[in-house]
């Protein structure tokens, strides 16, 4: 792989080149850890474990809001939510 050069912004931000992101299969939301190796060199480590939650992560979320209550159909939830709306 050829070297890729990026520029540090005034806010201390750096963009990873697309060729490196693709080769390492990096995705938005992944956590990266920087380790300083020397005064002029650092190592970038991809942290394993928790990644950004996908859209299916919210399934069952409403159940946690009201523990112990039986599941209700969507129509019942909508009726409760709309009870305070003005017409």
Biopython code that builds the backbone (N, CA, C, O; Angstrom):
import numpy as np
from Bio.PDB.StructureBuilder import StructureBuilder

atoms = [
    (1, "UNK", "N", (0.847, -1.167, 0.000)),
    (1, "UNK", "CA", (0.000, 0.000, 0.000)),
    (1, "UNK", "C", (0.897, 1.236, 0.000)),
    (1, "UNK", "O", (1.901, 1.295, 0.710)),
    (2, "UNK", "N", (0.515, 2.214, -0.806)),
    (2, "UNK", "CA", (1.277, 3.463, -0.855)),
    (2, "UNK", "C", (0.985, 4.326, 0.353)),
    (2, "UNK", "O", (-0.068, 4.206, 0.980)),
    (3, "UNK", "N", (1.922, 5.191, 0.671)),
    (3, "UNK", "CA", (1.693, 6.136, 1.760)),
    (3, "UNK", "C", (0.592, 7.108, 1.371)),
    (3, "UNK", "O", (0.446, 7.453, 0.198)),
    (4, "UNK", "N", (-0.175, 7.545, 2.348)),
    (4, "UNK", "CA", (-1.214, 8.551, 2.140)),
    (4, "UNK", "C", (-0.939, 9.695, 3.099)),
    (4, "UNK", "O", (-0.626, 9.466, 4.267)),
    (5, "UNK", "N", (-1.053, 10.905, 2.622)),
    (5, "UNK", "CA", (-0.759, 12.081, 3.437)),
    (5, "UNK", "C", (-2.050, 12.844, 3.690)),
    (5, "UNK", "O", (-2.842, 13.065, 2.773)),
    (6, "UNK", "N", (-2.256, 13.247, 4.950)),
    (6, "UNK", "CA", (-3.404, 14.082, 5.297)),
    (6, "UNK", "C", (-2.897, 15.307, 6.037)),
    (6, "UNK", "O", (-1.729, 15.368, 6.422)),
    (7, "UNK", "N", (-3.769, 16.277, 6.235)),
    (7, "UNK", "CA", (-3.394, 17.519, 6.899)),
    (7, "UNK", "C", (-4.187, 17.669, 8.187)),
    (7, "UNK", "O", (-5.390, 17.412, 8.213)),
    (8, "UNK", "N", (-3.524, 18.080, 9.240)),
    (8, "UNK", "CA", (-4.166, 18.334, 10.520)),
    (8, "UNK", "C", (-4.854, 19.693, 10.453)),
    (8, "UNK", "O", (-4.228, 20.681, 10.072)),
    (9, "UNK", "N", (-6.140, 19.757, 10.820)),
    (9, "UNK", "CA", (-6.861, 21.023, 10.776)),
    (9, "UNK", "C", (-6.559, 21.848, 12.018)),
    (9, "UNK", "O", (-5.921, 21.361, 12.951)),
    (10, "UNK", "N", (-7.018, 23.097, 12.032)),
    (10, "UNK", "CA", (-6.811, 23.970, 13.186)),
    (10, "UNK", "C", (-7.491, 23.414, 14.434)),
    (10, "UNK", "O", (-7.060, 23.691, 15.553)),
    (11, "UNK", "N", (-8.552, 22.630, 14.244)),
    (11, "UNK", "CA", (-9.277, 22.042, 15.375)),
    (11, "UNK", "C", (-8.698, 20.696, 15.794)),
    (11, "UNK", "O", (-9.265, 20.026, 16.657)),
    (12, "UNK", "N", (-7.579, 20.290, 15.198)),
    (12, "UNK", "CA", (-6.927, 19.041, 15.572)),
    (12, "UNK", "C", (-7.558, 17.814, 14.945)),
    (12, "UNK", "O", (-7.397, 16.710, 15.465)),
    (13, "UNK", "N", (-8.274, 17.978, 13.837)),
    (13, "UNK", "CA", (-8.941, 16.856, 13.187)),
    (13, "UNK", "C", (-8.138, 16.345, 12.006)),
    (13, "UNK", "O", (-7.437, 17.101, 11.334)),
    (14, "UNK", "N", (-8.254, 15.039, 11.767)),
    (14, "UNK", "CA", (-7.572, 14.392, 10.645)),
    (14, "UNK", "C", (-8.570, 13.469, 9.967)),
    (14, "UNK", "O", (-9.341, 12.788, 10.644)),
    (15, "UNK", "N", (-8.567, 13.438, 8.651)),
    (15, "UNK", "CA", (-9.410, 12.496, 7.914)),
    (15, "UNK", "C", (-8.558, 11.311, 7.483)),
    (15, "UNK", "O", (-7.429, 11.473, 7.019)),
    (16, "UNK", "N", (-9.117, 10.118, 7.644)),
    (16, "UNK", "CA", (-8.410, 8.930, 7.156)),
    (16, "UNK", "C", (-8.677, 8.800, 5.658)),
    (16, "UNK", "O", (-9.826, 8.917, 5.232)),
    (17, "UNK", "N", (-7.663, 8.565, 4.863)),
    (17, "UNK", "CA", (-7.867, 8.419, 3.427)),
    (17, "UNK", "C", (-8.818, 7.254, 3.115)),
    (17, "UNK", "O", (-8.807, 6.230, 3.798)),
    (18, "UNK", "N", (-9.628, 7.429, 2.088)),
    (18, "UNK", "CA", (-10.624, 6.418, 1.704)),
    (18, "UNK", "C", (-9.985, 5.068, 1.425)),
    (18, "UNK", "O", (-10.563, 4.032, 1.756)),
    (19, "UNK", "N", (-8.801, 5.063, 0.822)),
    (19, "UNK", "CA", (-8.150, 3.786, 0.510)),
    (19, "UNK", "C", (-7.835, 2.993, 1.788)),
    (19, "UNK", "O", (-7.939, 1.766, 1.799)),
    (20, "UNK", "N", (-7.453, 3.690, 2.856)),
    (20, "UNK", "CA", (-7.160, 3.024, 4.126)),
    (20, "UNK", "C", (-8.460, 2.568, 4.790)),
    (20, "UNK", "O", (-8.540, 1.450, 5.299)),
    (21, "UNK", "N", (-9.488, 3.445, 4.784)),
    (21, "UNK", "CA", (-10.779, 3.056, 5.382)),
    (21, "UNK", "C", (-11.344, 1.813, 4.713)),
    (21, "UNK", "O", (-11.869, 0.923, 5.383)),
    (22, "UNK", "N", (-11.235, 1.753, 3.399)),
    (22, "UNK", "CA", (-11.764, 0.589, 2.665)),
    (22, "UNK", "C", (-10.928, -0.657, 2.942)),
    (22, "UNK", "O", (-11.477, -1.735, 3.170)),
    (23, "UNK", "N", (-9.618, -0.514, 2.923)),
    (23, "UNK", "CA", (-8.739, -1.667, 3.146)),
    (23, "UNK", "C", (-8.916, -2.249, 4.547)),
    (23, "UNK", "O", (-8.806, -3.460, 4.738)),
    (24, "UNK", "N", (-9.193, -1.370, 5.539)),
    (24, "UNK", "CA", (-9.357, -1.822, 6.916)),
    (24, "UNK", "C", (-10.818, -2.068, 7.278)),
    (24, "UNK", "O", (-11.140, -2.420, 8.413)),
    (25, "UNK", "N", (-11.690, -1.879, 6.305)),
    (25, "UNK", "CA", (-13.146, -2.067, 6.488)),
    (25, "UNK", "C", (-13.684, -1.254, 7.664)),
    (25, "UNK", "O", (-14.463, -1.761, 8.472)),
    (26, "UNK", "N", (-13.266, 0.001, 7.754)),
    (26, "UNK", "CA", (-13.732, 0.883, 8.821)),
    (26, "UNK", "C", (-15.100, 1.444, 8.466)),
    (26, "UNK", "O", (-15.380, 1.741, 7.304)),
    (27, "UNK", "N", (-15.943, 1.585, 9.469)),
    (27, "UNK", "CA", (-17.302, 2.085, 9.290)),
    (27, "UNK", "C", (-17.531, 3.270, 10.225)),
    (27, "UNK", "O", (-16.879, 3.372, 11.264)),
    (28, "UNK", "N", (-18.451, 4.168, 9.865)),
    (28, "UNK", "CA", (-18.771, 5.289, 10.759)),
    (28, "UNK", "C", (-19.204, 4.784, 12.127)),
    (28, "UNK", "O", (-19.938, 3.801, 12.228)),
    (29, "UNK", "N", (-18.758, 5.444, 13.156)),
    (29, "UNK", "CA", (-19.120, 5.070, 14.515)),
    (29, "UNK", "C", (-18.130, 4.144, 15.190)),
    (29, "UNK", "O", (-18.195, 3.959, 16.405)),
    (30, "UNK", "N", (-17.208, 3.553, 14.427)),
    (30, "UNK", "CA", (-16.214, 2.688, 15.054)),
    (30, "UNK", "C", (-15.258, 3.545, 15.871)),
    (30, "UNK", "O", (-14.934, 4.671, 15.494)),
    (31, "UNK", "N", (-14.813, 2.995, 16.991)),
    (31, "UNK", "CA", (-13.893, 3.710, 17.867)),
    (31, "UNK", "C", (-12.454, 3.352, 17.497)),
    (31, "UNK", "O", (-12.114, 2.186, 17.295)),
    (32, "UNK", "N", (-11.625, 4.387, 17.415)),
    (32, "UNK", "CA", (-10.216, 4.217, 17.085)),
    (32, "UNK", "C", (-9.391, 4.754, 18.253)),
    (32, "UNK", "O", (-9.694, 5.819, 18.791)),
    (33, "UNK", "N", (-8.364, 4.029, 18.639)),
    (33, "UNK", "CA", (-7.508, 4.437, 19.753)),
    (33, "UNK", "C", (-6.140, 4.808, 19.197)),
    (33, "UNK", "O", (-5.556, 4.063, 18.411)),
    (34, "UNK", "N", (-5.635, 5.967, 19.613)),
    (34, "UNK", "CA", (-4.318, 6.434, 19.193)),
    (34, "UNK", "C", (-3.312, 6.114, 20.290)),
    (34, "UNK", "O", (-3.562, 6.396, 21.461)),
    (35, "UNK", "N", (-2.174, 5.524, 19.919)),
    (35, "UNK", "CA", (-1.099, 5.219, 20.859)),
    (35, "UNK", "C", (0.177, 5.891, 20.356)),
    (35, "UNK", "O", (0.608, 5.652, 19.229)),
    (36, "UNK", "N", (0.772, 6.726, 21.192)),
    (36, "UNK", "CA", (2.015, 7.386, 20.809)),
    (36, "UNK", "C", (3.161, 6.401, 20.957)),
    (36, "UNK", "O", (3.371, 5.845, 22.035)),
    (37, "UNK", "N", (3.903, 6.183, 19.879)),
    (37, "UNK", "CA", (5.024, 5.247, 19.863)),
    (37, "UNK", "C", (6.329, 5.993, 20.124)),
    (37, "UNK", "O", (7.188, 5.517, 20.866)),
    (38, "UNK", "N", (6.471, 7.153, 19.515)),
    (38, "UNK", "CA", (7.650, 7.994, 19.734)),
    (38, "UNK", "C", (7.209, 9.441, 19.540)),
    (38, "UNK", "O", (6.018, 9.718, 19.400)),
    (39, "UNK", "N", (8.157, 10.348, 19.531)),
    (39, "UNK", "CA", (7.802, 11.760, 19.355)),
    (39, "UNK", "C", (7.283, 12.068, 17.955)),
    (39, "UNK", "O", (6.612, 13.081, 17.758)),
    (40, "UNK", "N", (7.578, 11.218, 16.989)),
    (40, "UNK", "CA", (7.161, 11.480, 15.606)),
    (40, "UNK", "C", (6.317, 10.355, 15.014)),
    (40, "UNK", "O", (6.068, 10.337, 13.809)),
    (41, "UNK", "N", (5.880, 9.425, 15.844)),
    (41, "UNK", "CA", (5.150, 8.273, 15.322)),
    (41, "UNK", "C", (4.036, 7.875, 16.301)),
    (41, "UNK", "O", (4.215, 7.926, 17.518)),
    (42, "UNK", "N", (2.892, 7.480, 15.748)),
    (42, "UNK", "CA", (1.814, 6.961, 16.590)),
    (42, "UNK", "C", (1.162, 5.780, 15.880)),
    (42, "UNK", "O", (1.305, 5.599, 14.671)),
    (43, "UNK", "N", (0.454, 4.996, 16.654)),
    (43, "UNK", "CA", (-0.218, 3.795, 16.150)),
    (43, "UNK", "C", (-1.711, 4.005, 16.321)),
    (43, "UNK", "O", (-2.161, 4.516, 17.346)),
    (44, "UNK", "N", (-2.474, 3.610, 15.316)),
    (44, "UNK", "CA", (-3.931, 3.697, 15.355)),
    (44, "UNK", "C", (-4.479, 2.284, 15.509)),
    (44, "UNK", "O", (-4.216, 1.419, 14.674)),
    (45, "UNK", "N", (-5.245, 2.050, 16.581)),
    (45, "UNK", "CA", (-5.769, 0.717, 16.870)),
    (45, "UNK", "C", (-7.290, 0.754, 16.788)),
    (45, "UNK", "O", (-7.922, 1.637, 17.367)),
    (46, "UNK", "N", (-7.873, -0.189, 16.082)),
    (46, "UNK", "CA", (-9.325, -0.292, 15.991)),
    (46, "UNK", "C", (-9.807, -1.009, 17.238)),
    (46, "UNK", "O", (-9.426, -2.154, 17.480)),
    (47, "UNK", "N", (-10.641, -0.352, 18.031)),
    (47, "UNK", "CA", (-11.148, -0.973, 19.247)),
    (47, "UNK", "C", (-12.232, -1.979, 18.900)),
    (47, "UNK", "O", (-13.145, -1.692, 18.126)),
    (48, "UNK", "N", (-12.115, -3.147, 19.481)),
    (48, "UNK", "CA", (-13.116, -4.190, 19.285)),
    (48, "UNK", "C", (-14.281, -3.945, 20.235)),
    (48, "UNK", "O", (-14.194, -3.132, 21.154)),
    (49, "UNK", "N", (-15.336, -4.641, 20.003)),
    (49, "UNK", "CA", (-16.467, -4.552, 20.927)),
    (49, "UNK", "C", (-17.570, -3.681, 20.385)),
    (49, "UNK", "O", (-18.012, -3.850, 19.248)),
    (50, "UNK", "N", (-18.016, -2.746, 21.206)),
    (50, "UNK", "CA", (-19.190, -1.953, 20.900)),
    (50, "UNK", "C", (-19.017, -1.109, 19.648)),
    (50, "UNK", "O", (-18.071, -0.332, 19.524)),
    (51, "UNK", "N", (-19.937, -1.277, 18.743)),
    (51, "UNK", "CA", (-19.978, -0.447, 17.537)),
    (51, "UNK", "C", (-21.235, 0.389, 17.582)),
    (51, "UNK", "O", (-22.076, 0.209, 18.462)),
    (52, "UNK", "N", (-21.367, 1.282, 16.660)),
    (52, "UNK", "CA", (-22.566, 2.117, 16.598)),
    (52, "UNK", "C", (-23.798, 1.241, 16.434)),
    (52, "UNK", "O", (-23.805, 0.337, 15.598)),
    (53, "UNK", "N", (-24.840, 1.496, 17.219)),
    (53, "UNK", "CA", (-26.030, 0.662, 17.110)),
    (53, "UNK", "C", (-26.725, 0.859, 15.769)),
    (53, "UNK", "O", (-26.765, 1.964, 15.228)),
    (54, "UNK", "N", (-27.258, -0.208, 15.258)),
    (54, "UNK", "CA", (-28.004, -0.145, 14.009)),
    (54, "UNK", "C", (-29.473, 0.136, 14.280)),
    (54, "UNK", "O", (-29.871, 0.275, 15.436)),
    (55, "UNK", "N", (-30.274, 0.223, 13.242)),
    (55, "UNK", "CA", (-31.689, 0.552, 13.418)),
    (55, "UNK", "C", (-32.455, -0.502, 14.208)),
    (55, "UNK", "O", (-33.471, -0.179, 14.823)),
    (56, "UNK", "N", (-32.005, -1.740, 14.211)),
    (56, "UNK", "CA", (-32.715, -2.787, 14.942)),
    (56, "UNK", "C", (-32.456, -2.731, 16.441)),
    (56, "UNK", "O", (-33.096, -3.458, 17.202)),
    (57, "UNK", "N", (-31.534, -1.883, 16.879)),
    (57, "UNK", "CA", (-31.207, -1.784, 18.295)),
    (57, "UNK", "C", (-32.356, -1.200, 19.109)),
    (57, "UNK", "O", (-32.393, -1.377, 20.326)),
    (58, "UNK", "N", (-33.289, -0.514, 18.469)),
    (58, "UNK", "CA", (-34.394, 0.104, 19.204)),
    (58, "UNK", "C", (-35.560, -0.845, 19.424)),
    (58, "UNK", "O", (-36.499, -0.500, 20.142)),
    (59, "UNK", "N", (-35.528, -2.026, 18.828)),
    (59, "UNK", "CA", (-36.623, -2.972, 19.024)),
    (59, "UNK", "C", (-36.746, -3.326, 20.504)),
    (59, "UNK", "O", (-35.753, -3.664, 21.148)),
    (60, "UNK", "N", (-37.933, -3.251, 21.028)),
    (60, "UNK", "CA", (-38.174, -3.550, 22.423)),
    (60, "UNK", "C", (-37.859, -2.399, 23.361)),
    (60, "UNK", "O", (-37.957, -2.561, 24.578)),
    (61, "UNK", "N", (-37.487, -1.255, 22.838)),
    (61, "UNK", "CA", (-37.119, -0.116, 23.676)),
    (61, "UNK", "C", (-38.311, 0.377, 24.497)),
    (61, "UNK", "O", (-38.155, 0.688, 25.678)),
    (62, "UNK", "N", (-39.490, 0.452, 23.895)),
    (62, "UNK", "CA", (-40.671, 0.959, 24.593)),
    (62, "UNK", "C", (-41.011, 0.094, 25.800)),
    (62, "UNK", "O", (-41.537, 0.602, 26.790)),
    (63, "UNK", "N", (-40.727, -1.174, 25.740)),
    (63, "UNK", "CA", (-41.005, -2.067, 26.857)),
    (63, "UNK", "C", (-40.206, -1.663, 28.100)),
    (63, "UNK", "O", (-40.670, -1.832, 29.227)),
    (64, "UNK", "N", (-39.016, -1.135, 27.884)),
    (64, "UNK", "CA", (-38.180, -0.722, 29.007)),
    (64, "UNK", "C", (-38.700, 0.545, 29.663)),
    (64, "UNK", "O", (-38.386, 0.814, 30.822)),
    (65, "UNK", "N", (-39.495, 1.330, 28.935)),
    (65, "UNK", "CA", (-40.025, 2.561, 29.496)),
    (65, "UNK", "C", (-41.091, 2.291, 30.556)),
    (65, "UNK", "O", (-41.219, 3.038, 31.526)),
    (66, "UNK", "N", (-41.849, 1.222, 30.360)),
    (66, "UNK", "CA", (-42.912, 0.855, 31.295)),
    (66, "UNK", "C", (-42.739, -0.597, 31.705)),
    (66, "UNK", "O", (-43.483, -1.460, 31.238)),
    (67, "UNK", "N", (-41.790, -0.879, 32.555)),
    (67, "UNK", "CA", (-41.561, -2.272, 32.944)),
    (67, "UNK", "C", (-42.797, -2.842, 33.639)),
    (67, "UNK", "O", (-43.456, -2.168, 34.431)),
    (68, "UNK", "N", (-43.085, -4.082, 33.325)),
    (68, "UNK", "CA", (-44.197, -4.766, 33.961)),
    (68, "UNK", "C", (-45.532, -4.581, 33.255)),
    (68, "UNK", "O", (-46.469, -5.338, 33.511)),
    (69, "UNK", "N", (-45.639, -3.598, 32.378)),
    (69, "UNK", "CA", (-46.912, -3.409, 31.679)),
    (69, "UNK", "C", (-46.971, -4.337, 30.472)),
    (69, "UNK", "O", (-45.954, -4.589, 29.826)),
    (70, "UNK", "N", (-48.162, -4.842, 30.170)),
    (70, "UNK", "CA", (-48.286, -5.763, 29.032)),
    (70, "UNK", "C", (-48.055, -5.031, 27.714)),
    (70, "UNK", "O", (-48.288, -3.825, 27.633)),
    (71, "UNK", "N", (-47.604, -5.735, 26.689)),
    (71, "UNK", "CA", (-47.403, -5.103, 25.390)),
    (71, "UNK", "C", (-48.722, -4.576, 24.840)),
    (71, "UNK", "O", (-49.768, -5.200, 25.019)),
    (72, "UNK", "N", (-48.672, -3.438, 24.178)),
    (72, "UNK", "CA", (-49.884, -2.849, 23.590)),
    (72, "UNK", "C", (-49.707, -2.699, 22.098)),
    (72, "UNK", "O", (-48.589, -2.518, 21.618)),
    (73, "UNK", "N", (-50.802, -2.774, 21.359)),
    (73, "UNK", "CA", (-50.704, -2.566, 19.914)),
    (73, "UNK", "C", (-50.383, -1.102, 19.604)),
    (73, "UNK", "O", (-50.606, -0.219, 20.432)),
    (74, "UNK", "N", (-49.865, -0.863, 18.423)),
    (74, "UNK", "CA", (-49.485, 0.485, 18.004)),
    (74, "UNK", "C", (-50.647, 1.450, 18.106)),
    (74, "UNK", "O", (-50.461, 2.596, 18.515)),
    (75, "UNK", "N", (-51.850, 1.008, 17.740)),
    (75, "UNK", "CA", (-53.017, 1.894, 17.780)),
    (75, "UNK", "C", (-53.257, 2.424, 19.188)),
    (75, "UNK", "O", (-53.650, 3.579, 19.353)),
    (76, "UNK", "N", (-53.026, 1.597, 20.206)),
    (76, "UNK", "CA", (-53.214, 2.042, 21.586)),
    (76, "UNK", "C", (-52.169, 3.089, 21.969)),
    (76, "UNK", "O", (-52.486, 4.071, 22.640)),
    (77, "UNK", "N", (-50.935, 2.879, 21.544)),
    (77, "UNK", "CA", (-49.876, 3.865, 21.806)),
    (77, "UNK", "C", (-50.214, 5.192, 21.140)),
    (77, "UNK", "O", (-50.078, 6.253, 21.750)),
    (78, "UNK", "N", (-50.653, 5.130, 19.890)),
    (78, "UNK", "CA", (-50.961, 6.359, 19.151)),
    (78, "UNK", "C", (-52.120, 7.108, 19.799)),
    (78, "UNK", "O", (-52.100, 8.337, 19.870)),
    (79, "UNK", "N", (-53.127, 6.379, 20.271)),
    (79, "UNK", "CA", (-54.270, 7.008, 20.933)),
    (79, "UNK", "C", (-53.804, 7.764, 22.175)),
    (79, "UNK", "O", (-54.231, 8.893, 22.416)),
    (80, "UNK", "N", (-52.926, 7.138, 22.965)),
    (80, "UNK", "CA", (-52.405, 7.795, 24.164)),
    (80, "UNK", "C", (-51.579, 9.030, 23.812)),
    (80, "UNK", "O", (-51.694, 10.067, 24.465)),
    (81, "UNK", "N", (-50.751, 8.914, 22.781)),
    (81, "UNK", "CA", (-49.905, 10.038, 22.387)),
    (81, "UNK", "C", (-50.723, 11.213, 21.865)),
    (81, "UNK", "O", (-50.374, 12.371, 22.094)),
    (82, "UNK", "N", (-51.800, 10.914, 21.169)),
    (82, "UNK", "CA", (-52.631, 11.972, 20.566)),
    (82, "UNK", "C", (-53.656, 12.545, 21.534)),
    (82, "UNK", "O", (-54.343, 13.508, 21.193)),
    (83, "UNK", "N", (-53.775, 11.987, 22.715)),
    (83, "UNK", "CA", (-54.787, 12.440, 23.671)),
    (83, "UNK", "C", (-54.608, 13.911, 24.029)),
    (83, "UNK", "O", (-55.594, 14.595, 24.304)),
    (84, "UNK", "N", (-53.401, 14.405, 24.034)),
    (84, "UNK", "CA", (-53.156, 15.789, 24.404)),
    (84, "UNK", "C", (-53.132, 16.742, 23.222)),
    (84, "UNK", "O", (-52.967, 17.945, 23.422)),
    (85, "UNK", "N", (-53.288, 16.256, 22.007)),
    (85, "UNK", "CA", (-53.232, 17.131, 20.838)),
    (85, "UNK", "C", (-54.489, 17.988, 20.744)),
    (85, "UNK", "O", (-55.582, 17.551, 21.102)),
    (86, "UNK", "N", (-54.318, 19.210, 20.259)),
    (86, "UNK", "CA", (-55.464, 20.101, 20.045)),
    (86, "UNK", "C", (-55.923, 19.971, 18.607)),
    (86, "UNK", "O", (-55.129, 19.735, 17.696)),
    (87, "UNK", "N", (-57.171, 20.125, 18.433)),
    (87, "UNK", "CA", (-57.709, 20.032, 17.055)),
    (87, "UNK", "C", (-58.055, 21.386, 16.529)),
    (87, "UNK", "O", (-58.518, 21.507, 15.395)),
]
sb = StructureBuilder()
sb.init_structure("model")
sb.init_model(0)
sb.init_chain("A")
sb.init_seg("    ")
for serial, (resi, resn, name, xyz) in enumerate(atoms, 1):
    if name == "N":
        sb.init_residue(resn, " ", resi, " ")
    sb.init_atom(name, np.array(xyz, "f"), 0.0, 1.0, " ", f" {name:<3s}", serial, name[0])
structure = sb.get_structure()
